Amino acid sequence: MNEETGPARVLLITDDARIGSAYALALEAHGYVVRQASSFVETLDSPMADPDVGVLCNLAVLAHPGQARQVLRVTDGLTPAALVREVHRRVALRATLGALSGWAA
């Protein structure tokens, strides 16, 4: 999340709607734009073609084509708060690497 690019975008793929909703609500409460899908197929032609972080939960083990974004695989028992912390960390890392590559150019 930054002023130049707006809120970070998270693509959340989970086959368990209840768990997915808990994660999505936690992420949205912290300012992320979340696109939730129940399967890899559902993400095809998604309006969120290049999210900042991809989150795969439960049986959703296939990543979306193109690995330009970071993919986070959720383990059993990860709390929504812990997921938010990990997404924060990854978004910050991506922003830092992007700034460094822009600075070096």
LINTAVEN-V929625 format. One line per field, one symbol per residue. phi: phi as a letter, one per 40 degrees, with the letter a starting at -180 (. if undefined). A space follows every 50 residues. Layout:
# LINTAVEN-V929625
phi = ???
This chain:
# LINTAVEN-V929625
phi = .accbgccbbcbbacbcccdcccccccccbgccbbbbcaddcccfccbcb ccabbbbfccbcccdgbcbcbbcccdgccdcccddccdcccccccccccc ccccc
